[in-house]
Amino acid sequence: MANDIISPENLVYKKPTLMNDTTMHYCPGCSHGVVHKLVAEVIEEMGMSDKAIGVCPVGCAVFAYRYLDIDWQEAPHGRAPAVATGIKRLWEDRLVFTYQGDGDLACIGTAETIHALNRGENIPIIFINNAIYGMTGGQMAPTTLMGQKTATCPYGREPELHGYNLNITELASHLKGTCYVTRQSVDTVASINKAKRAIRKAFEASMQGKGSSLVEIVATCNSGWKLSPVKANEWMRENMFPEYEKGDLKDTTGL
């Protein structure tokens, strides 16, 4: 009876085969685990399991290598786009992508990110933006929103004192080397499905040599925000999306 129930024709959902049997270490409610799953599914569905190379830097995103059974290269803090550039130029037939958080990508690695995108390197960048430094104590990041409270701006971010938040995705959409720039989320089933399509589109554009892609995932950090997973999703929808409107900002892929 059990075998009849789990026969292939009755299978509704299964764990991606590229995901390792690693105990999940991310905080409850964190968006990283969902995005890991989407990346694994896309690579598998594209038939690129043996040719995928991920580059992860420092921060919560660094642990991606523990979960996905593909080749990985770890980069110094912020330097993932530079490392990915070298790998892709050497092995053009490989699917080379970076997986980075906002502190890494939009602060320590701002120069590497902008110049790789502007050069039109054939690498997709997966950009997890939770608007805070999640791993090191919840400090203000370049992406922290106006008025948002963090460990280093406990009364909220003020432009006169802290400067304005850096909107890296809008900036990327104006660069000549980018072919696909989009902002997504994974807070609902519909959003997860849309984010998966965006990741696939970016990966396909890379393999077709169309230029750089940036897929921003607006993500939760309930620990850094000091909110429950449910409240973190509510806060994200109420506060992040009015400023970070969802949707494609640039699409010249023709896909």
LOLUM-135867 format. One line per 5 residues: their letters; for each residue x, y negated, z of N, C-alpha, C. Coordinates in Angstrom, 2 decimals, padded with zeros to 5 digits, always signed. Example, Ala and Ser with C-alpha at 12.3 -4.5 7.8 and 13.67 -1.06 7.14 Angstrom:
% residues 2
AS = +013.19:+005.69:+007.80:+012.30:+004.50:+007.80:+013.20:+003.30:+007.80 ~ +012.85:+002.25:+007.08:+013.67:+001.06:+007.14:+012.90:-000.03:+007.87 .
% end
This chain:
% residues 255
MANDI = +000.83:+001.20:+000.00:+000.00:+000.00:+000.00:+000.87:-001.26:+000.00 ~ +001.91:-001.27:+000.83:+002.77:-002.45:+000.91:+003.44:-002.72:-000.44 ~ +003.90:-001.66:-001.10:+004.55:-001.82:-002.39:+003.60:-002.39:-003.44 ~ +002.33:-002.01:-003.35:+001.33:-002.54:-004.29:+001.14:-004.04:-004.07 ~ +001.17:-004.46:-002.81:+000.94:-005.87:-002.50:+002.09:-006.74:-002.99 .
ISPEN = +003.32:-006.24:-002.87:+004.47:-007.06:-003.23:+005.01:-006.73:-004.62 ~ +004.24:-006.06:-005.44:+004.66:-005.76:-006.80:+004.83:-007.07:-007.58 ~ +005.69:-007.08:-008.61:+006.01:-008.33:-009.32:+004.79:-009.09:-009.82 ~ +003.79:-008.38:-010.32:+002.64:-009.09:-010.86:+001.81:-009.78:-009.78 ~ +002.01:-009.39:-008.51:+001.28:-010.02:-007.41:+002.10:-011.10:-006.70 .
LVYKK = +003.34:-011.27:-007.13:+004.23:-012.20:-006.45:+003.81:-013.65:-006.73 ~ +003.57:-014.40:-005.69:+003.18:-015.80:-005.81:+004.40:-016.72:-005.63 ~ +005.24:-016.39:-004.67:+006.40:-017.22:-004.40:+007.49:-016.37:-003.77 ~ +008.73:-016.72:-004.03:+009.85:-016.02:-003.40:+010.99:-017.01:-003.18 ~ +011.86:-016.64:-002.30:+013.06:-017.44:-002.04:+013.95:-017.41:-003.28 .
PTLMN = +014.49:-018.54:-003.71:+015.40:-018.54:-004.86:+016.57:-017.59:-004.64 ~ +016.91:-016.83:-005.66:+017.99:-015.85:-005.51:+019.34:-016.51:-005.27 ~ +019.48:-017.78:-005.65:+020.76:-018.46:-005.44:+020.92:-018.99:-004.02 ~ +019.89:-018.91:-003.20:+020.00:-019.39:-001.83:+020.53:-018.29:-000.92 ~ +021.59:-018.60:-000.20:+022.20:-017.63:+000.70:+021.33:-017.39:+001.94 .
DTTMH = +021.57:-016.28:+002.60:+020.86:-015.97:+003.85:+021.55:-016.69:+005.01 ~ +021.46:-017.99:+004.98:+022.08:-018.83:+006.00:+020.99:-019.39:+006.91 ~ +021.20:-019.29:+008.20:+020.24:-019.86:+009.13:+020.19:-021.37:+008.95 ~ +018.99:-021.90:+008.76:+018.83:-023.32:+008.52:+019.31:-024.13:+009.72 ~ +020.22:-025.05:+009.49:+020.77:-025.85:+010.58:+020.27:-027.28:+010.58 .
YCPGC = +019.61:-027.69:+009.51:+019.13:-029.07:+009.44:+018.05:-029.31:+010.49 ~ +017.92:-030.57:+010.88:+016.90:-030.92:+011.88:+015.51:-030.62:+011.34 ~ +014.58:-030.21:+012.19:+013.21:-029.98:+011.74:+012.64:-031.24:+011.07 ~ +012.08:-031.06:+009.90:+011.52:-032.19:+009.17:+012.47:-032.83:+008.18 ~ +013.73:-032.42:+008.17:+014.71:-032.99:+007.24:+014.37:-032.58:+005.81 .
SHGVV = +014.62:-033.50:+004.88:+014.29:-033.24:+003.47:+015.36:-032.43:+002.74 ~ +016.55:-032.30:+003.32:+017.64:-031.62:+002.62:+017.27:-030.19:+002.22 ~ +016.64:-029.45:+003.13:+016.33:-028.06:+002.84:+015.42:-027.91:+001.62 ~ +014.45:-028.79:+001.48:+013.53:-028.75:+000.34:+014.29:-029.01:-000.96 ~ +015.16:-030.01:-000.94:+015.90:-030.35:-002.15:+016.89:-029.25:-002.51 .
HKLVA = +017.51:-028.63:-001.51:+018.38:-027.47:-001.78:+017.61:-026.42:-002.57 ~ +016.41:-026.14:-002.13:+015.59:-025.12:-002.80:+015.31:-025.51:-004.25 ~ +014.99:-026.77:-004.48:+014.68:-027.22:-005.83:+015.90:-027.11:-006.74 ~ +017.07:-027.50:-006.25:+018.29:-027.39:-007.04:+018.57:-025.94:-007.39 ~ +018.41:-025.04:-006.42:+018.63:-023.61:-006.66:+017.67:-023.08:-007.72 .
EVIEE = +016.41:-023.46:-007.63:+015.41:-022.99:-008.60:+015.72:-023.49:-010.00 ~ +016.09:-024.75:-010.13:+016.37:-025.32:-011.45:+017.58:-024.65:-012.09 ~ +018.65:-024.47:-011.31:+019.85:-023.82:-011.86:+019.52:-022.41:-012.33 ~ +018.77:-021.68:-011.52:+018.41:-020.31:-011.87:+017.54:-020.28:-013.12 ~ +016.54:-021.15:-013.19:+015.63:-021.17:-014.33:+016.33:-021.59:-015.62 .
MGMSD = +017.37:-022.41:-015.50:+018.14:-022.82:-016.69:+019.15:-021.76:-017.13 ~ +019.32:-020.71:-016.33:+020.29:-019.68:-016.65:+021.72:-020.14:-016.50 ~ +021.95:-021.09:-015.57:+023.28:-021.68:-015.39:+023.95:-021.24:-014.10 ~ +023.51:-020.14:-013.53:+024.04:-019.71:-012.23:+025.55:-019.53:-012.25 ~ +026.08:-019.00:-013.35:+027.51:-018.73:-013.44:+028.31:-019.93:-013.94 .
KAIGV = +027.62:-021.00:-014.32:+028.31:-022.16:-014.87:+028.02:-023.45:-014.10 ~ +027.38:-023.33:-012.97:+027.05:-024.50:-012.17:+028.17:-024.78:-011.16 ~ +028.55:-026.03:-011.05:+029.56:-026.46:-010.09:+029.02:-027.68:-009.36 ~ +028.80:-027.54:-008.07:+028.34:-028.65:-007.27:+029.50:-029.33:-006.57 ~ +029.41:-030.63:-006.39:+030.43:-031.39:-005.66:+029.74:-032.08:-004.50 .
CPVGC = +030.16:-031.74:-003.29:+029.56:-032.35:-002.10:+030.64:-033.10:-001.33 ~ +030.28:-034.19:-000.69:+031.25:-035.04:-000.01:+031.20:-034.86:+001.50 ~ +030.92:-035.93:+002.24:+030.89:-035.91:+003.70:+029.52:-036.41:+004.16 ~ +029.09:-035.96:+005.33:+027.77:-036.30:+005.84:+026.90:-035.05:+005.86 ~ +025.63:-035.21:+006.12:+024.73:-034.05:+006.16:+024.76:-033.29:+004.84 .
AVFAY = +024.94:-034.00:+003.72:+024.92:-033.38:+002.40:+026.07:-032.40:+002.20 ~ +027.11:-032.49:+003.01:+028.28:-031.64:+002.82:+027.93:-030.17:+002.96 ~ +026.90:-029.86:+003.74:+026.60:-028.45:+004.01:+025.83:-027.77:+002.90 ~ +025.62:-028.43:+001.79:+024.93:-027.80:+000.67:+025.64:-026.53:+000.22 ~ +026.97:-026.51:+000.35:+027.72:-025.34:-000.11:+027.39:-024.08:+000.69 .
RYLDI = +026.85:-024.24:+001.89:+026.50:-023.08:+002.71:+025.25:-022.37:+002.20 ~ +024.44:-023.09:+001.47:+023.11:-022.58:+001.14:+022.97:-022.11:-000.30 ~ +023.74:-022.65:-001.23:+023.59:-022.30:-002.63:+024.79:-021.47:-003.09 ~ +024.51:-020.32:-003.67:+025.54:-019.38:-004.09:+026.03:-019.73:-005.49 ~ +026.69:-020.88:-005.59:+027.34:-021.30:-006.83:+028.73:-021.79:-006.46 .
DWQEA = +029.51:-022.18:-007.47:+030.83:-022.74:-007.19:+030.67:-024.16:-006.65 ~ +031.48:-024.49:-005.65:+031.45:-025.81:-005.04:+032.85:-026.38:-004.93 ~ +032.93:-027.68:-005.00:+034.16:-028.41:-004.73:+033.83:-029.50:-003.73 ~ +034.57:-029.56:-002.63:+034.32:-030.60:-001.65:+035.22:-031.80:-001.94 ~ +034.62:-032.98:-001.89:+035.35:-034.21:-002.20:+035.56:-035.05:-000.95 .
PHGRA = +036.56:-035.92:-000.94:+036.69:-036.87:+000.16:+035.46:-037.76:+000.22 ~ +035.30:-038.43:+001.34:+034.10:-039.23:+001.58:+033.87:-040.25:+000.46 ~ +032.74:-040.11:-000.25:+032.35:-041.05:-001.28:+032.91:-040.78:-002.65 ~ +033.81:-039.81:-002.76:+034.53:-039.62:-004.03:+033.96:-038.52:-004.91 ~ +032.78:-038.03:-004.60:+032.21:-036.93:-005.37:+032.06:-037.24:-006.86 .
PAVAT = +031.59:-038.43:-007.27:+031.48:-038.70:-008.71:+032.83:-038.66:-009.43 ~ +033.90:-039.09:-008.75:+035.22:-039.05:-009.37:+035.69:-037.61:-009.55 ~ +035.47:-036.78:-008.52:+035.83:-035.37:-008.62:+035.01:-034.68:-009.70 ~ +033.70:-034.95:-009.72:+032.83:-034.34:-010.73:+033.22:-034.77:-012.14 ~ +033.66:-036.00:-012.28:+034.11:-036.49:-013.59:+035.27:-035.65:-014.11 .
GIKRL = +036.24:-035.40:-013.25:+037.39:-034.60:-013.66:+037.01:-033.19:-014.05 ~ +036.13:-032.57:-013.26:+035.72:-031.19:-013.55:+034.95:-031.12:-014.87 ~ +034.02:-032.04:-015.06:+033.19:-032.02:-016.28:+034.02:-032.28:-017.52 ~ +035.00:-033.16:-017.43:+035.83:-033.43:-018.60:+036.72:-032.24:-018.96 ~ +037.10:-031.46:-017.95:+037.89:-030.26:-018.22:+037.04:-029.13:-018.75 .
WEDRL = +035.85:-028.95:-018.17:+034.95:-027.86:-018.53:+033.61:-028.44:-018.98 ~ +033.52:-028.82:-020.23:+032.33:-029.48:-020.75:+031.11:-028.57:-020.77 ~ +031.35:-027.26:-020.78:+030.21:-026.33:-020.85:+029.62:-026.02:-019.48 ~ +030.20:-026.62:-018.42:+029.71:-026.38:-017.07:+028.65:-027.42:-016.68 ~ +027.73:-026.99:-015.84:+026.76:-027.90:-015.24:+027.38:-028.44:-013.96 .
VFTYQ = +027.91:-029.65:-014.02:+028.62:-030.25:-012.90:+027.75:-031.37:-012.33 ~ +027.42:-031.28:-011.06:+026.58:-032.29:-010.43:+027.10:-032.63:-009.04 ~ +026.70:-033.80:-008.55:+027.03:-034.16:-007.17:+025.77:-034.16:-006.34 ~ +025.95:-033.94:-005.04:+024.85:-033.94:-004.09:+025.27:-034.81:-002.93 ~ +024.69:-036.03:-002.80:+025.23:-037.02:-001.87:+024.13:-037.71:-001.09 .
GDGDL = +024.47:-038.12:+000.14:+023.60:-038.93:+000.95:+023.83:-040.41:+000.69 ~ +022.98:-041.26:+001.27:+023.06:-042.69:+000.96:+024.28:-043.35:+001.60 ~ +024.69:-042.93:+002.80:+025.87:-043.52:+003.40:+027.11:-043.23:+002.58 ~ +027.20:-042.01:+002.08:+028.33:-041.60:+001.25:+028.30:-042.29:-000.10 ~ +027.16:-042.25:-000.76:+027.06:-042.73:-002.14:+027.01:-044.25:-002.23 .
ACIGT = +026.22:-044.88:-001.35:+025.95:-046.31:-001.48:+026.83:-047.17:-000.60 ~ +027.77:-046.56:+000.15:+028.67:-047.35:+001.00:+030.12:-046.97:+000.73 ~ +030.54:-045.84:+001.26:+031.93:-045.43:+001.08:+032.25:-045.20:-000.39 ~ +031.31:-044.67:-001.14:+031.56:-044.33:-002.54:+030.88:-045.23:-003.54 ~ +030.58:-046.47:-003.16:+029.87:-047.36:-004.09:+030.63:-047.52:-005.41 .
AETIH = +031.92:-047.75:-005.34:+032.71:-047.98:-006.56:+032.72:-046.74:-007.45 ~ +032.98:-045.58:-006.83:+033.02:-044.34:-007.63:+031.67:-044.07:-008.29 ~ +030.60:-044.31:-007.56:+029.27:-044.06:-008.09:+028.96:-044.98:-009.27 ~ +029.13:-046.27:-009.06:+028.78:-047.24:-010.09:+029.62:-047.05:-011.35 ~ +030.91:-046.82:-011.19:+031.76:-046.71:-012.37:+031.54:-045.40:-013.12 .
ALNRG = +031.27:-044.31:-012.40:+030.96:-043.06:-013.09:+029.67:-043.19:-013.89 ~ +028.66:-043.81:-013.28:+027.40:-044.02:-013.99:+027.59:-044.95:-015.18 ~ +028.35:-046.00:-015.00:+028.54:-046.99:-016.06:+029.34:-046.41:-017.22 ~ +030.27:-045.50:-016.92:+031.05:-044.87:-017.99:+030.22:-043.88:-018.79 ~ +029.09:-043.47:-018.24:+028.25:-042.50:-018.93:+028.78:-041.08:-018.81 .
ENIPI = +029.45:-040.80:-017.68:+029.92:-039.42:-017.46:+028.72:-038.47:-017.48 ~ +028.89:-037.33:-018.08:+027.78:-036.38:-018.22:+027.59:-035.56:-016.95 ~ +027.32:-036.27:-015.88:+027.08:-035.62:-014.59:+025.78:-036.17:-013.99 ~ +024.93:-035.30:-013.47:+023.77:-035.77:-012.71:+024.15:-035.93:-011.24 ~ +023.67:-037.00:-010.64:+023.92:-037.28:-009.23:+022.60:-037.14:-008.48 .
IFINN = +022.56:-036.22:-007.51:+021.40:-036.06:-006.64:+021.65:-036.93:-005.41 ~ +020.81:-037.93:-005.22:+021.02:-038.97:-004.22:+019.94:-038.86:-003.15 ~ +020.31:-038.33:-001.98:+019.36:-038.19:-000.87:+019.41:-039.47:-000.03 ~ +018.33:-040.24:-000.07:+018.31:-041.55:+000.59:+017.33:-041.53:+001.76 ~ +017.88:-041.46:+002.98:+017.04:-041.57:+004.18:+017.27:-042.89:+004.91 .
AIYGM = +017.98:-043.80:+004.26:+018.13:-045.18:+004.73:+018.82:-045.31:+006.09 ~ +019.69:-044.32:+006.39:+020.35:-044.35:+007.70:+021.55:-043.39:+007.67 ~ +022.49:-043.59:+008.58:+023.56:-042.61:+008.77:+023.03:-041.55:+009.74 ~ +022.57:-040.43:+009.19:+021.90:-039.42:+010.00:+022.84:-038.58:+010.85 ~ +024.02:-038.22:+010.32:+024.90:-037.27:+010.99:+025.62:-037.88:+012.18 .
TGGQM = +025.95:-039.16:+012.10:+026.88:-039.75:+013.07:+026.20:-040.61:+014.14 ~ +024.88:-040.55:+014.22:+024.23:-041.26:+015.32:+023.15:-042.24:+014.95 ~ +022.80:-042.31:+013.68:+021.69:-043.17:+013.28:+022.05:-044.63:+013.12 ~ +023.27:-044.90:+012.61:+023.66:-046.29:+012.41:+023.02:-046.86:+011.15 ~ +023.06:-048.18:+011.03:+022.57:-048.86:+009.85:+023.42:-048.49:+008.64 .
APTTL = +022.76:-048.25:+007.52:+023.43:-047.95:+006.26:+023.16:-049.08:+005.27 ~ +023.87:-049.12:+004.14:+023.57:-050.14:+003.14:+022.12:-050.08:+002.65 ~ +021.51:-048.92:+002.75:+020.14:-048.73:+002.26:+019.09:-048.98:+003.33 ~ +019.50:-049.23:+004.57:+018.54:-049.49:+005.65:+017.66:-050.68:+005.27 ~ +016.36:-050.53:+005.43:+015.40:-051.53:+004.97:+015.37:-052.75:+005.88 .
MGQKT = +014.86:-053.83:+005.35:+014.68:-055.04:+006.15:+013.74:-054.76:+007.32 ~ +014.15:-055.10:+008.52:+013.33:-054.89:+009.70:+013.45:-053.51:+010.31 ~ +014.11:-052.59:+009.62:+014.25:-051.22:+010.14:+015.23:-051.20:+011.31 ~ +014.87:-050.51:+012.38:+015.70:-050.43:+013.57:+016.63:-049.22:+013.49 ~ +017.88:-049.42:+013.83:+018.86:-048.35:+013.89:+019.71:-048.52:+015.14 .
ATCPY = +020.65:-047.62:+015.35:+021.51:-047.69:+016.53:+022.37:-048.96:+016.52 ~ +022.71:-049.47:+015.34:+023.57:-050.65:+015.26:+022.80:-051.92:+014.90 ~ +021.52:-051.82:+014.67:+020.66:-053.01:+014.55:+019.35:-052.70:+015.29 ~ +019.43:-052.62:+016.61:+018.30:-052.16:+017.42:+017.07:-053.06:+017.35 ~ +017.23:-054.30:+016.88:+016.08:-055.20:+016.76:+015.59:-055.30:+015.31 .
GREPE = +016.15:-054.47:+014.46:+015.75:-054.48:+013.06:+016.76:-055.20:+012.19 ~ +016.88:-054.76:+010.95:+017.83:-055.37:+010.02:+017.36:-056.77:+009.64 ~ +018.27:-057.73:+009.76:+017.98:-059.11:+009.41:+018.96:-059.56:+008.32 ~ +018.46:-060.16:+007.26:+019.36:-060.54:+006.15:+020.42:-061.55:+006.56 ~ +020.08:-062.45:+007.47:+021.05:-063.47:+007.88:+022.22:-062.87:+008.64 .
LHGYN = +021.97:-061.79:+009.36:+023.01:-061.16:+010.17:+023.65:-059.96:+009.49 ~ +022.82:-059.13:+008.87:+023.30:-057.86:+008.33:+023.38:-057.81:+006.81 ~ +022.85:-058.81:+006.15:+022.81:-058.77:+004.69:+021.59:-057.99:+004.21 ~ +021.37:-058.02:+002.91:+020.22:-057.33:+002.33:+020.55:-055.87:+002.05 ~ +019.51:-055.03:+002.05:+019.72:-053.63:+001.73:+020.07:-053.47:+000.25 .
LNITE = +020.95:-052.52:-000.04:+021.42:-052.27:-001.39:+020.49:-051.27:-002.07 ~ +019.90:-051.71:-003.17:+018.98:-050.84:-003.92:+019.76:-050.23:-005.08 ~ +020.43:-049.13:-004.80:+021.39:-048.55:-005.74:+020.71:-048.01:-006.99 ~ +019.48:-047.52:-006.88:+018.81:-046.93:-008.03:+018.42:-047.98:-009.05 ~ +017.90:-049.12:-008.58:+017.62:-050.21:-009.51:+018.90:-050.69:-010.20 .
LASHL = +019.98:-050.76:-009.43:+021.25:-051.17:-009.99:+021.69:-050.19:-011.08 ~ +021.55:-048.89:-010.81:+021.97:-047.88:-011.79:+021.16:-047.96:-013.08 ~ +019.90:-048.35:-012.95:+019.04:-048.39:-014.13:+019.48:-049.45:-015.14 ~ +020.30:-050.42:-014.70:+020.77:-051.48:-015.59:+022.12:-051.16:-016.23 ~ +022.73:-050.05:-015.84:+024.04:-049.71:-016.37:+023.91:-049.03:-017.72 .
KGTCY = +024.78:-049.38:-018.64:+024.67:-048.89:-020.02:+024.94:-047.39:-020.13 ~ +025.70:-046.83:-019.19:+026.05:-045.41:-019.30:+024.99:-044.45:-018.81 ~ +023.98:-044.97:-018.10:+022.96:-044.07:-017.56:+021.88:-043.78:-018.60 ~ +021.48:-042.52:-018.65:+020.41:-042.12:-019.58:+019.11:-041.81:-018.85 ~ +019.21:-041.49:-017.57:+018.00:-041.14:-016.81:+018.20:-041.53:-015.36 .
VTRQS = +017.33:-042.39:-014.87:+017.37:-042.84:-013.48:+015.95:-042.78:-012.95 ~ +015.77:-042.11:-011.81:+014.42:-041.92:-011.28:+014.44:-041.88:-009.76 ~ +013.30:-042.21:-009.18:+013.13:-042.14:-007.73:+011.97:-041.19:-007.42 ~ +012.21:-040.23:-006.55:+011.21:-039.24:-006.22:+011.17:-039.05:-004.70 ~ +010.30:-038.16:-004.25:+010.23:-037.79:-002.84:+009.84:-036.33:-002.75 .
VDTVA = +009.85:-035.79:-001.54:+009.45:-034.38:-001.34:+008.52:-034.28:-000.14 ~ +007.65:-035.28:+000.01:+006.79:-035.32:+001.20:+005.47:-034.60:+001.00 ~ +005.10:-034.28:-000.24:+003.88:-033.52:-000.52:+004.19:-032.47:-001.57 ~ +003.29:-031.53:-001.75:+003.49:-030.49:-002.76:+003.60:-031.11:-004.15 ~ +002.73:-032.07:-004.44:+002.78:-032.74:-005.74:+004.10:-033.45:-005.95 .
SINKA = +004.60:-034.12:-004.90:+005.88:-034.81:-005.00:+007.03:-033.83:-005.19 ~ +006.96:-032.70:-004.51:+008.01:-031.68:-004.66:+008.06:-031.18:-006.09 ~ +006.91:-030.91:-006.68:+006.87:-030.44:-008.07:+007.42:-031.48:-009.03 ~ +007.09:-032.74:-008.78:+007.59:-033.81:-009.63:+009.10:-033.97:-009.48 ~ +009.58:-033.87:-008.24:+011.03:-033.98:-008.00:+011.78:-032.86:-008.71 .
KRAIR = +011.21:-031.68:-008.72:+011.86:-030.56:-009.40:+011.97:-030.83:-010.90 ~ +010.92:-031.37:-011.49:+010.97:-031.70:-012.91:+012.03:-032.76:-013.20 ~ +012.17:-033.71:-012.28:+013.18:-034.76:-012.44:+014.59:-034.18:-012.39 ~ +014.83:-033.29:-011.45:+016.15:-032.65:-011.34:+016.47:-031.86:-012.61 ~ +015.48:-031.14:-013.10:+015.70:-030.35:-014.32:+016.01:-031.29:-015.50 .
KAFEA = +015.29:-032.38:-015.60:+015.51:-033.33:-016.69:+016.93:-033.89:-016.64 ~ +017.40:-034.22:-015.45:+018.75:-034.74:-015.29:+019.79:-033.70:-015.66 ~ +019.58:-032.46:-015.23:+020.52:-031.39:-015.55:+020.57:-031.12:-017.05 ~ +019.42:-031.13:-017.69:+019.37:-030.89:-019.14:+020.04:-032.02:-019.91 ~ +019.84:-033.26:-019.46:+020.49:-034.40:-020.11:+022.01:-034.28:-020.03 .
SMQGK = +022.49:-033.80:-018.89:+023.92:-033.60:-018.71:+024.47:-032.58:-019.70 ~ +023.78:-031.46:-019.84:+024.25:-030.41:-020.72:+024.14:-030.80:-022.19 ~ +023.29:-031.76:-022.49:+023.16:-032.24:-023.86:+024.05:-033.44:-024.16 ~ +024.86:-033.82:-023.18:+025.83:-034.89:-023.39:+025.23:-036.26:-023.58 ~ +024.13:-036.55:-022.88:+023.42:-037.81:-023.09:+023.86:-038.92:-022.14 .
GSSLV = +024.70:-038.60:-021.18:+025.17:-039.63:-020.26:+024.87:-039.31:-018.81 ~ +025.01:-040.31:-017.97:+024.85:-040.12:-016.53:+023.39:-040.17:-016.12 ~ +023.08:-039.40:-015.08:+021.73:-039.40:-014.50:+021.83:-039.60:-013.00 ~ +020.84:-040.28:-012.45:+020.75:-040.46:-011.01:+019.33:-040.12:-010.58 ~ +019.21:-039.12:-009.73:+017.91:-038.73:-009.19:+017.91:-039.06:-007.71 .
EIVAT = +017.24:-040.13:-007.34:+017.13:-040.50:-005.93:+015.95:-039.76:-005.32 ~ +016.17:-039.14:-004.17:+015.10:-038.52:-003.39:+014.94:-039.33:-002.11 ~ +013.85:-040.08:-001.99:+013.57:-040.79:-000.75:+013.24:-039.74:+000.31 ~ +014.05:-039.68:+001.36:+014.02:-038.55:+002.30:+013.77:-039.03:+003.72 ~ +013.37:-038.07:+004.55:+013.15:-038.36:+005.97:+014.41:-038.06:+006.79 .
CNSGW = +014.54:-038.75:+007.91:+015.55:-038.44:+008.92:+014.89:-038.67:+010.27 ~ +014.06:-037.72:+010.66:+013.28:-037.92:+011.88:+014.17:-038.06:+013.12 ~ +015.35:-037.44:+013.10:+016.26:-037.59:+014.25:+016.82:-039.00:+014.33 ~ +017.32:-039.51:+013.19:+017.86:-040.86:+013.17:+016.78:-041.91:+013.38 ~ +015.59:-041.62:+012.88:+014.48:-042.56:+013.05:+013.80:-042.41:+014.40 .
KLSPV = +014.16:-041.35:+015.13:+013.56:-041.04:+016.44:+012.04:-040.87:+016.33 ~ +011.67:-040.06:+015.34:+010.25:-039.75:+015.10:+010.08:-038.26:+014.92 ~ +008.88:-037.77:+015.17:+008.58:-036.37:+014.88:+008.55:-036.18:+013.37 ~ +008.67:-034.93:+012.87:+008.59:-034.72:+011.42:+007.33:-035.31:+010.79 ~ +006.19:-035.14:+011.46:+004.93:-035.67:+010.92:+004.98:-037.19:+010.88 .
KANEW = +005.40:-037.82:+011.99:+005.48:-039.27:+012.05:+006.52:-039.82:+011.08 ~ +007.60:-039.05:+010.86:+008.63:-039.49:+009.92:+008.08:-039.57:+008.51 ~ +007.27:-038.59:+008.12:+006.65:-038.63:+006.79:+005.69:-039.81:+006.68 ~ +004.94:-040.06:+007.74:+004.02:-041.20:+007.73:+004.79:-042.51:+007.61 ~ +005.88:-042.63:+008.38:+006.69:-043.86:+008.34:+007.27:-044.06:+006.94 .
MRENM = +007.73:-042.97:+006.34:+008.32:-043.07:+005.01:+007.30:-043.57:+003.99 ~ +006.11:-043.00:+004.01:+005.09:-043.42:+003.05:+004.67:-044.87:+003.27 ~ +004.60:-045.29:+004.53:+004.12:-046.64:+004.83:+005.19:-047.72:+004.63 ~ +006.46:-047.36:+004.82:+007.50:-048.37:+004.83:+008.48:-048.30:+003.67 ~ +008.81:-047.12:+003.20:+009.82:-047.00:+002.16:+009.26:-047.16:+000.76 .
FPEYE = +008.09:-046.59:+000.51:+007.59:-046.61:-000.85:+007.09:-047.97:-001.33 ~ +006.57:-048.85:-000.44:+006.24:-050.19:-000.95:+007.46:-050.89:-001.54 ~ +008.65:-050.64:-000.95:+009.87:-051.24:-001.48:+010.51:-050.34:-002.53 ~ +010.56:-049.04:-002.24:+011.15:-048.09:-003.17:+010.03:-047.41:-003.94 ~ +009.48:-048.11:-004.90:+008.37:-047.57:-005.67:+008.81:-046.32:-006.42 .
KGDLK = +007.96:-045.30:-006.39:+008.30:-044.05:-007.05:+008.20:-044.17:-008.56 ~ +008.91:-043.30:-009.26:+008.80:-043.22:-010.70:+010.13:-043.37:-011.39 ~ +010.13:-043.16:-012.71:+011.32:-043.31:-013.51:+011.63:-044.78:-013.71 ~ +012.87:-045.16:-013.44:+013.28:-046.53:-013.68:+013.91:-046.68:-015.06 ~ +014.46:-045.59:-015.57:+015.10:-045.62:-016.88:+015.08:-044.23:-017.46 .
DTTGL = +014.69:-044.12:-018.70:+014.70:-042.82:-019.35:+014.98:-043.01:-020.83 ~ +016.20:-042.78:-021.21:+016.57:-042.84:-022.63:+016.99:-041.46:-023.12 ~ +016.60:-040.43:-022.38:+017.03:-039.07:-022.75:+016.30:-038.55:-023.97 ~ +015.10:-039.00:-024.19:+014.30:-038.46:-025.29:+013.79:-037.07:-025.02 ~ +013.91:-036.61:-023.77:+013.47:-035.26:-023.43:+011.98:-035.24:-023.17 .
% end
